[in-house]
């Protein structure tokens, strides 16, 4: 395993600091000094690593997507010998996405705000487009283990990601009970698997 450089560690520290800040107040009310304080570094140091507060946000989006993609890929790789069928892989993948992403209220809260920013900020929108495209591609590769139709797998992946993001949004906005959300997710999973099996 390669050791992270001091610069990589510092950048990660700043990403995690922005995450903490966004849980307390909106991005437009978060200052460079707030981020620096959360990262426990001098605010002048932030400019050594990032050009601006917007640059930190753009890197944060990339950081989050890359983090979850890597977690997912590492997890699926570590479990590959324990799966008896492609259905098992898909079920386990659903469970991973629910537990790590969809039901992660902190992450959902932050991404609701980022979606709002993306409506008026072209760079944030482009970064989100790239990030979601990469995530959909990762999900597509998993679905292709069950459905060999590449174009159908890509459409199903986009639909799955959109559905899970929508559930994530609604569970935060409606302050929905996690058990209720889990029942909805399991029901959706069964219908999704049935639909794939009937293809």
N, C-alpha and C positions, 0 to 999 in steps of 0.2 A: 504494500500500500504506500502510495507516495505521500510525503509529508507536505502540508500546506505551507506556502511561504507566509511571511509576516504580512505582506500586502494582501494576500487572499484571506487570511484570518481577519484582518482589519476590515476589509470590504464586507465580509460575512457579518461581522459585529455591527456594522452600520446598517445592513439589511435587517437584522434582528431588532435593532434599535428603532428603525422606521416602523416595523411591525408593532412593537410595543406602543409607539406614539399613536399609530392609527387606531388602536383599540381605545384610546383615551379621548381623541378629538379628531375632527376632519382634517384632511390633508391641507386644505387652504388655511387652516388655523394652526398648523404645525410649522414651527420655524426650524431653521438650520440649528439654532441653539438647542431646541428641544431634542432634536435627533442626536446631536453631539452629547448632550447630557445623558440621554438614555444609553448611548454607546460608551459613556465614561471617557470621552476624549475631548480635547479642546476643539471648539467649533471651527477654528482656522484649519485644523487638520482635515476636516471634511473636504475642503477644496483641493487638497492634495489628491484625494481619491475620486472625487466627483466634481463636475463642472457647476452643478446647481442642484437645487432641491428637486426639480423635475427630473434631472439625470438620475438622482437616487431612486425616484419612483420607477423610472423606466428599467433600471437595473433590478429593482425589487421584483417587478413582474416576471422578468426572466429568471431570477433566483428562485422564486416560488415554483414556477412551472418546472424548471430543471430539477429542483429538489424532489418534487412529487413524481416526476417521470423516473428519476433515478431510484427512488424508494420502491416504486412499482416494479421496475425492471429487475432490480436486485432481489426483491421479494419473490417474484415469479420464477426467477432463475434458481433461487434457493429451494423452492418448493417443487420444481419440475418432476423430480423422481417420485413424489408422493401422490401425484395426480393419476387416477386410473383411466380417465377419459377426458376428451376435450370439453365435455359438459362440466366436469369437475373444475377445470381451469377457468371456465367462464363464470361459474358460481363463485369461486374463490376470488376472482377478479372483481366481481360485483361487490362482494363483501369488503374487499380492500378499499374500493372507491367510496363505499358508504361510510366506513369507519374513519378513514383518513381524510376524506375530502368533504363529501356531502354533509355529514353530521358535525363537521368542525365549524362550530358557530363563529369562532374568532376569524377564521379564514373567510367564511361567508360574509361576515360583516365588512371586512376590509375590501373584498372584491365587489360588493355592492357599490361601495364608494368609487372604486376604480372604474367600474362600468360607467358610472355617472360622469366622471372626469373624461372618459374616452369619447363621450358624445360631442364634446366641444374642443377636445385636444387631439389633433391629428396624430401626433407622435405616440401618445398613449394608446389611441385606437389601433395604430399599426402594430405596436408592440403586443397588444392583446390579440390581434388577429394572428400574428406569428405564433404566439404562445399557445393559443387554442388549436391552431392548425397542427402544431407538434403533438399536443395532447391527443387530439382526435386520431392522428396517425398512429400513436402508441396503442390506443384502444382498438383501432382497426386491425392491427397485427394480432391482437388477442382474439378478436371476433373471427378472423380468418382461420383460426384453428378449428372452428366449428362450421363456418360457412365458407366454402371455397370460392364463392362468387365475389370477386374483388370490389366491383362497383357497389354491390348490395352491402358488403361489409363496411365500406366507407360511409354510405348513407346511414346505415344502422348505427355506426359509431357517432356520427354527428348528431343523430336523434337521441342517442343515449346520453351523450355529454350535455346536450341542451336540456333534456329532461332532468338530469341530476343537478344541473346548475339552477334550473327553475325550482326544484324541490328545496334546494339549499336556500335560495332567495326567500321563498315563501315560508320556510320554517323559521327564518329570522324575523321577517316582517309580521307574520301572524303569531309569532312567539309560540309556535306549535310544540307540543309535548314530543320528546324524542321517541317515545314508544309508538305514538301515532305515526310518526314519520317512518319508523322502521317497518311497521306493518304495511304502509303504502309502498315502500321500497321493495319489500319481499314479494308483494302481490305483483308489482311491475316486473320484477325479475322472472317470476314464473311465466307470466304472459310473454315476455321477451324471448325466453328460452323455447317456449312452445311455438312461437312464431318462426324462430330460426329452424327448429326441427321439422316444421311443415314446409320448408322451402324446397 
